[in-house]
Amino acid sequence: MIADLEIDLGALRHNVAQLARLVAPCPPWPVIKANAYGHGLLEVGRALAPHVAGFCVYEVTEGLALREGGVECPILVLGPIDPGDLEAAHLAHLTVTLWDIGSYRADAARIARRRGAPLAVHAKVDTGVTRFGFDSPSAAAAIADLLDDADLRVQGVFTHLAAVEELESLFTFEQLSRFERALAPIDGALRERGVRRHAAASAAAILIPQSRLDLVRPGIATFGIWPSPQTKTSAGGSIELEAALSWHTQLIAVREVEAGRSVGYGCTHYTSRASRIAVIPIGYAEGIPRAASNRGALLVHGRRAPIVGRVCMNVTMIDVTEIPQAQPGSRATLIGRSGDDTLTADDWGGWCDTISYEIVARLPAALPRRYVMPVRAGTEEAAATQG
């Protein structure tokens, strides 16, 4: 084993059930872009499809992969689309996002006419992120135009919130107000056609009930990772999330070295004593951020072994001097539990001056992933086992 990722499908289902309970009656549409935040797109989609009303992805290719894998529930593509992919999107019954009058609307209408069925779309309104979306002042007229287009079927209107995790910021409420004002002139038409409004991703869905509207788009929380430590604190136990991903490798060498020995490229670490330096067979090519050099740690036999020297492309060195039982073949945990200690994606984010989202989303698709469904206390499976 070079390294593997273990994904607890039961934890994913638990998290979705927790979110659904919290935001009811609004349905959660989990966001499973970026290879399901590193957890594996198709396997996650298949595991959750029976338990959700729909999914959100970023690219058409992600939606097509889900369809080819047998996922039949509604799928909303949030990101930009190459006009050349529109026909495949239409054929696969994917819903696409429009955010200006131009872009690929003409191509979409042409394909819809040729195929004899309207293309399902959601319209995006920019209320302050300044990426994609109709500008708030002109959004009503633009969306009214889409509603009148027989080649399009507008199913939703949404925005994206910029500052939910900055808990003292009032900007979230200003964005929600902008969204409401932007849609006010066409409110009757939207309601008459059953057009759904949505704004909340994970943090807003958990913390701000008035942001839930007609559906929510939980991303990181689906995978049992809190959007931020502050979000977890503010949630006050209203929801329990279980991390679905654990990440393990093994020691392939343990070297006894003298004090004053350099370790790794650039000689950024010198041993301060006689030391035992272990090598693991993964580096930044396999997902360990180079920013964790001389900052991060792994768990070996339940104890923390600090990363020493620079993380290399395919190997990383750790100090196991305080772990006498460490030897080649010993299991090393990057994310997950070992003994009485646990490492999380948040730990790695802290070491690397980034966020947990980046840590998991950048895990290479080539890393082996093992999917498990442990029997959980309080479930029908557990009752049957105990019976």
C-alpha positions, 0 to 999 in steps of 0.5 A, a space after each residue: 500500500 502506498 496510500 489509500 483513502 477510506 470513505 465511510 458512505 454511512 457517514 455521508 448518509 448520516 450527514 445528509 439526513 442531519 442536514 435534511 432534518 435541520 433545514 426541513 421542509 427545504 430539500 438539500 441538493 448536495 454539491 459534489 463538484 471537484 470529485 465530490 470534494 476529493 471523496 469520489 464523484 460517482 461512488 458518492 453520487 450513487 450512495 446519496 442519490 436515493 436520499 436526496 432530491 438532487 445534486 449540484 456539480 460544477 461541470 457538464 462532464 461531472 453531470 454526464 459521469 453521474 448519468 453514465 453511472 446510473 444516477 437519475 435524480 436532477 443535476 444542476 450544473 453551476 459553472 460555465 459551459 462550453 457551447 459544444 457540451 450543451 447538446 450532451 447536457 440536454 440529452 442527459 437531462 442536466 439543468 444548466 446555469 444562465 447568468 447573462 443574456 448572451 453567453 450560450 443562450 442562443 446555442 441552447 435555444 437552437 439545440 432545444 428547438 432541434 431536439 423538440 424540448 426546452 432546456 432546463 435552466 437556473 438563472 444566477 443573480 450576482 448580489 456581491 461575490 462578483 463572479 457570475 450572475 445577472 447584476 441585481 438591478 437588471 436581473 428582473 428584466 433579464 429573468 423575465 425574458 428567460 421566462 418568456 423564452 419557449 426554448 428554455 424552462 426556468 426551474 430556479 433562480 439563485 445567488 451565492 453568499 460571500 461572507 457567511 463564515 465571517 459571523 460578525 458581518 452583516 453582508 449576508 443579510 444585505 445580499 439576501 435583501 438584494 436578492 429579494 429586491 432583485 426578484 420582487 418585480 417578477 415575484 408573481 411570475 416566479 411563484 406561478 411557475 414554481 421557480 425555486 429560489 436558493 442561496 444557502 450553501 453549508 454555513 448559511 444552511 446551518 446558521 441562517 434559517 431565512 437563507 434556506 428559501 426553497 432548497 439548500 446547496 450543502 457542499 463541505 458539510 455533506 462530507 462531515 467537515 465544518 465550513 469553519 470552526 466558528 460555524 461549528 461553535 455557532 451551530 451549538 449542537 443543532 447538527 452532528 456531522 461525521 467526517 467521511 474520509 480517512 487517509 492512511 499510508 505506511 512507513 517504508 523506511 526508518 533511519 537512525 541519524 546523528 544530531 546535526 543531520 540535514 533532512 530533505 531538500 534545501 536543508 531546511 531541517 537539521 536534527 537537534 539530537 540523535 533521531 529516528 527519521 521515517 519516510 512515507 511513500 507519498 508527497 505533494 504529487 499525492 496530495 500532501 501540501 508542500 506548505 506542510 513542510 516542517 509544520 504538519 504531522 502524521 499519527 503513528 501508533 497513536 502519537 504525532 510524528 512531525 513532518 521534518 524537512 520539505 515535503 518532496 514530490 513523492 515522499 515525506 519525512 517524519 520524526 518518529 524518535 518518540 515512537 520507539 515501536 515505529 518501523 517499516 510497515 507501521 501504519 501512518 494516519 494523515 486524516 482520521 483516528 489513531 489511538 486516542 488522537 485524531 487528525 482532520 482536514 482542518 488541522 492540515 488547513 491550519 498548518 498550511 494557511 488554507 481551508 479544509 476545502 482545499 485539502 480534500 478537493 486537491 486529493 488526486 483522483 488516482 489515489 485508491 479509495 475504499 468505500 465502506 458502510 459500517 454498521 451504525 448504532 441506532 440503525 436498522 442494520 445495527 438492530 438486526 446485527 444485535 438481534 
